[in-house]
Amino acid sequence: MSKNVMVIGTGTIGEPLIGLLAEHKDALGLDNVVFFKRTPLSDEKGKVEALLRKGAKIVSTSDALSDFKKLGFTDIEDVENTYEDVDVIIDCTPSGNDNWENIYSSLDQSKRFMAQGSEHGFGPFFAWGINNDVLENDSNRYLIASCNTHNIASIVKTFALDQSRELVEGQFVCLRRANDVSQNDSFSPSPTITKHSNQEFGTHHARDVHELFAQEGKELNLFSSAIKLPTQYMHTLWFTLRFTDTIQHEEIMENLYSSEFLMATEKMSSNKVFSFGRDHGYHGRLLSHGIVAEQSLHVKDNVLTGYCFTPQDGNALLSSVAGTVQHYYKDNWTEKMKTFNRYIFKNI
Ligand SMILES: NC(=O)c1ccc[n+]([C@@H]2O[C@H](COP(=O)([O-])OP(=O)(O)OC[C@H]3O[C@@H](n4cnc5c(N)ncnc54)[C@H](OP(=O)(O)O)[C@@H]3O)[C@@H](O)[C@H]2O)c1
């Protein structure tokens, strides 16, 4: 049986994900990486060309094929002929739930479908290394946790759950970059507050992490706020965790250094961390779940406070790959994921 994966969308998430899958397809044991590009745009010709060079194949809808051919992409297939051949579909559009209704729900349901964090309700949350077991349930649809959900979940897992420390409450402020360096829209000229539209959790960030852990029966007391800042670099997370028992600073540092998914840094600004990712990450992304500013960690009695940078969308990308590899290699998928260890650092 061929192992063929299709990525829908070539935007901020889709573009690096296609590259990540295509360039590592031999190590991951995949045969073909196909991407669906909806709109033939001459200003995106270079992007498509680069993805083809990485070994991916392009498909589109029948009405767009001739325009893609005019742009020089003669080796393009009709997506309708491709659905049958792929076993994993990763939606990287802001329309994952609509695409489910209109397209995916009528395809063969032995396929695995994944959508990105904003498509709440698409399926159970999955974050690589946080709740791997969820991939073993009966669902054929998963919602890849968003970048900030990965970060918050990692903080909670590393400093509370993995240490069996009883968490009384966790509070988080997502200091969000206005838009990605790849985007023109939605820049913010000044700090702009997100409404606390969720009575219980504040913003959707704490709600999503609560739901993720509730899937395995853990009900956590979490609250989040968010504010958009006039920067294009990366999100930064402020967090405070209050435990039942007193904690020690040395223990917290040990927990950080032994975490598989958090890295530590002495850098105190997001541009310095971003710049390291640009030079040494994949497609400019760090692939850890979060980068803790170790000098920000503060312990007083039973309270831990600190800051953690969110590595753009690198964590969601790796979870999308993990959800793909696990579909094919139930027994040794975590071994195959070690391919990416070269992009993971302990301290930057
Ligand atoms: N950016 C982030 O940091 C980030 C992080 C975590 C999660 N997410 C989530 O990931 C999803 C994608 O975000 P993004 O930032 O990558 O978006 P984006 O940069 O705006 O790209 C969207 C892509 O989706 C395609 N597209 C849009 N609607 C489509 C449809 N109905 N059918 C097929 N293709 C469609 C567009 O294709 P054409 O241009 O060819 O039309 C474009 O390639 C969103 O749900 C977002 O909330 C984003």
PDBQT file of the ligand as one rigid body, heavy atoms in Angstrom, charges set to zero:
ROOT
HETATM    1  N1  LIG A 401      -0.222  31.257  11.055  1.00  0.00    +0.000 N 
HETATM    2  C1  LIG A 401      -0.080  30.693  12.246  1.00  0.00    +0.000 C 
HETATM    3  O1  LIG A 401       0.873  30.961  13.006  1.00  0.00    +0.000 OA
HETATM    4  C2  LIG A 401      -1.036  29.631  12.703  1.00  0.00    +0.000 A 
HETATM    5  C3  LIG A 401      -0.714  28.894  13.847  1.00  0.00    +0.000 A 
HETATM    6  C4  LIG A 401      -1.546  27.867  14.242  1.00  0.00    +0.000 A 
HETATM    7  C5  LIG A 401      -2.728  27.637  13.533  1.00  0.00    +0.000 A 
HETATM    8  N2  LIG A 401      -3.047  28.397  12.439  1.00  0.00    +0.000 N 
HETATM    9  C6  LIG A 401      -4.270  28.082  11.728  1.00  0.00    +0.000 C 
HETATM   10  O2  LIG A 401      -3.928  27.385  10.544  1.00  0.00    +0.000 OA
HETATM   11  C7  LIG A 401      -4.856  27.660   9.501  1.00  0.00    +0.000 C 
HETATM   12  C8  LIG A 401      -4.117  28.208   8.308  1.00  0.00    +0.000 C 
HETATM   13  O3  LIG A 401      -3.486  29.415   8.715  1.00  0.00    +0.000 OA
HETATM   14  P1  LIG A 401      -2.412  30.148   7.812  1.00  0.00    +0.000 P 
HETATM   15  O4  LIG A 401      -1.856  31.215   8.680  1.00  0.00    +0.000 OA
HETATM   16  O5  LIG A 401      -1.492  29.168   7.199  1.00  0.00    +0.000 OA
HETATM   17  O6  LIG A 401      -3.362  30.785   6.704  1.00  0.00    +0.000 OA
HETATM   18  P2  LIG A 401      -2.913  31.583   5.393  1.00  0.00    +0.000 P 
HETATM   19  O7  LIG A 401      -1.482  31.957   5.446  1.00  0.00    +0.000 OA
HETATM   20  O8  LIG A 401      -3.931  32.645   5.197  1.00  0.00    +0.000 OA
HETATM   21  O9  LIG A 401      -3.072  30.507   4.238  1.00  0.00    +0.000 OA
HETATM   22  C9  LIG A 401      -4.293  29.937   3.937  1.00  0.00    +0.000 C 
HETATM   23  C10 LIG A 401      -4.093  28.974   2.776  1.00  0.00    +0.000 C 
HETATM   24  O10 LIG A 401      -5.298  28.246   2.650  1.00  0.00    +0.000 OA
HETATM   25  C11 LIG A 401      -5.733  28.276   1.304  1.00  0.00    +0.000 C 
HETATM   26  N3  LIG A 401      -7.184  28.255   1.368  1.00  0.00    +0.000 N 
HETATM   27  C12 LIG A 401      -7.988  29.120   2.000  1.00  0.00    +0.000 A 
HETATM   28  N4  LIG A 401      -9.257  28.708   1.942  1.00  0.00    +0.000 NA
HETATM   29  C13 LIG A 401      -9.255  27.547   1.258  1.00  0.00    +0.000 A 
HETATM   30  C14 LIG A 401     -10.240  26.616   0.879  1.00  0.00    +0.000 A 
HETATM   31  N5  LIG A 401     -11.516  26.806   1.185  1.00  0.00    +0.000 N 
HETATM   32  N6  LIG A 401      -9.862  25.515   0.186  1.00  0.00    +0.000 NA
HETATM   33  C15 LIG A 401      -8.587  25.315  -0.119  1.00  0.00    +0.000 A 
HETATM   34  N7  LIG A 401      -7.575  26.151   0.195  1.00  0.00    +0.000 NA
HETATM   35  C16 LIG A 401      -7.929  27.256   0.887  1.00  0.00    +0.000 A 
HETATM   36  C17 LIG A 401      -5.120  29.481   0.662  1.00  0.00    +0.000 C 
HETATM   37  O11 LIG A 401      -4.906  29.103  -0.660  1.00  0.00    +0.000 OA
HETATM   38  P3  LIG A 401      -4.810  30.053  -1.942  1.00  0.00    +0.000 P 
HETATM   39  O12 LIG A 401      -3.966  31.214  -1.571  1.00  0.00    +0.000 OA
HETATM   40  O13 LIG A 401      -4.191  29.177  -2.952  1.00  0.00    +0.000 OA
HETATM   41  O14 LIG A 401      -6.224  30.411  -2.291  1.00  0.00    +0.000 OA
HETATM   42  C18 LIG A 401      -3.802  29.598   1.449  1.00  0.00    +0.000 C 
HETATM   43  O15 LIG A 401      -2.827  28.805   0.840  1.00  0.00    +0.000 OA
HETATM   44  C19 LIG A 401      -5.851  28.654  10.111  1.00  0.00    +0.000 C 
HETATM   45  O16 LIG A 401      -6.937  27.918  10.613  1.00  0.00    +0.000 OA
HETATM   46  C20 LIG A 401      -5.059  29.276  11.238  1.00  0.00    +0.000 C 
HETATM   47  O17 LIG A 401      -5.872  29.808  12.243  1.00  0.00    +0.000 OA
HETATM   48  C21 LIG A 401      -2.212  29.370  12.002  1.00  0.00    +0.000 A 
ENDROOT
TORSDOF 0
